[in-house]
């Protein structure tokens, strides 16, 4: 944080999969929050649950960093936001599919962008991510959760400050920054 210029930005990539229920989750199971240590040491289980839970951790981290920013960098005006880039079918989501399904997916993927709410291209998401990093519209104050190209609302679970503070402390310990 000490390397960020005054008025800088931190944009954390998140996902709508961090929410318990949502039409746009397209069958993704909801996150199952335990604590950061459980997420850092995955065992057997659903990769989709782990993904959704990691995205919940991203939103919790954004909100906790936003809460702490004035203490960590007083007067620096650094904005912290989270960005849900939407479903991007062109990012290799089919990489583990059998070859025949990959070919089918490659035909269907462009259609998904046109018909599935919340689906977009990686290029369109990249433009929005870049804007969040440099556009004055995203200057401090921070704490915004942006879904595609509009402000959204993080899940109630993500907005709970107690587990977010615990995540922060555990994250410091996991990367050996504490004490």
N, C-alpha and C positions, 0 to 999 in steps of 0.2 A: 504493500500500500504506500510505502514511503516513496516509491518510484513513480507513482501516478502524479501527473501534473494537476495543479489546482484546476478545478472544473472538469476533471477527467470523468471517465465512465467505467463501470464494471457491468458487463452484460453477461448473464449466466443463461445458457441455453437449457430450457426446461421442456415440458411437454404436458399437454392436456391429460395424458394418461395418469398424472398424479392425482387426478380427481376420482372420487369414489364411483360416480356414475356420470356417464356422458354419452350421448349418441355418437359423438365423434370418435370415441375410443375404439370403435369397430371391433368389439369383442375382447379388447384387452381387459384382463382382470384388474381389479383395483389394487393399489399399493397395500402392503402389510407392514406397517411401521413397527419396529421393535426398538432398535437403537442403532447408532452408527457402527458399532462393533459388529453387529449381526450382518449389516449390509457390507461391511469391509471384508468379512470372512464368509462368503457364500458357500453353501453346501448344496446338497441335492435339492431339487425343486424347480419351480417354473422360472425360466429365464424372463418371461413376460412380467411376472410378479416382481422379480428383481429389478427389471428395467423401470416399471412404474414406480417402485419404491425409491429407486435412485433419482428419478425425476422429482418425486416429492422432496427428497433431501436437497435437491438443487433449489427448489422454491423456498424451502425453509432457510437454507443458507443465504439466499438473496435477502429475505426479509430480516434475518438476524444481522447480516452485515449492514443493511440499511439502518437498523436500529442502533448499531454500534459506531457507525461512521463518524459522527460528530465527536465521539470520545477518542476514536483511533486517529483521526485527522481533523482536529478542530479547525473550523473555518475554511477548509479546503474546497467545499462545494462539490464533492465527488458524488455523483449519482450512481446508484446501484439498481439495476433492473433485471427482470427475468423475461425471457422470450420463448414463446411456444411457436416454433416454426411451422406447425401443422404437419399433416401427413404428406410426405414427399415420396411418392412411388418411384421416382427416378434415382433413388439413392442405394439401390442394390438390396432392397428388402427381400428379394427373391434369391439371394446368393446361396442359401442352403436348400433350395428347392431342387427336386430332380430335374434333369434337363428339359423334359417335355413340359413340365409346369413352368419352368423359367421362360420358355418360348411363349407360352400362353400369357404369362404375366407381362412379358414385354409388349404384347399386343394390347392388353387390357389397361396397363398402367397409365397411358395418356388419357384414356377415357375416364379413369378415376378422378383425375384432376378436374375434369369438366363436370362430373356429376356428384361427387361425394363432398358434402359440406366439410370444410376444413382441410381439403386436399389442395396442394399447390405444388409448384416445381421448386427444386433446390435453388434455381436462379432467383426466383421471386423471394424466397425466404432469405437468401443472401443479401438482397437489396435492403430488405427490412432490417436485418441484423446490422448491416453497415450504417444505416440511418440511425439506429439506436446508439451506435458508438460515436457518431460525429454530429448529427443534426442538433441544432440548438433546441429543438422541441423536446429533446430528451435530457436536457440539462437538469441539474438539481432543482427541486428536491427529487429524490429517487423513490424507490419502493414500488415501481410500476410493474405489473405483470401484463405483458402484451401478447395477445393471441393473434397470430398472423399480422394484421395491420391495424388492430384496434385494442384499446385497453380491455382487459378481462379481470376476473376476480379469482385469485387463488382459492383453493379449497379451504374449508374451515380448518381442517387438520394442518395445512401448511401455515395458516395464520396464528396458530397457537404458539405463544412465545416460550412456554416452558420446554416443550421438546426441542424447539429450535435452539434454545440456549444450551441444552444438554448435547445436541448435535455439534454445536460449535466447540464445546469443551472436549468432547470425545474426538472430534476431528483434529484439534490441536495435539492431543495425546497420540493419536494414530500417526501423525506426521512429525512427532517429536518436537513440537514448538512450545509446549507448555513448560513452565517452571524452569 
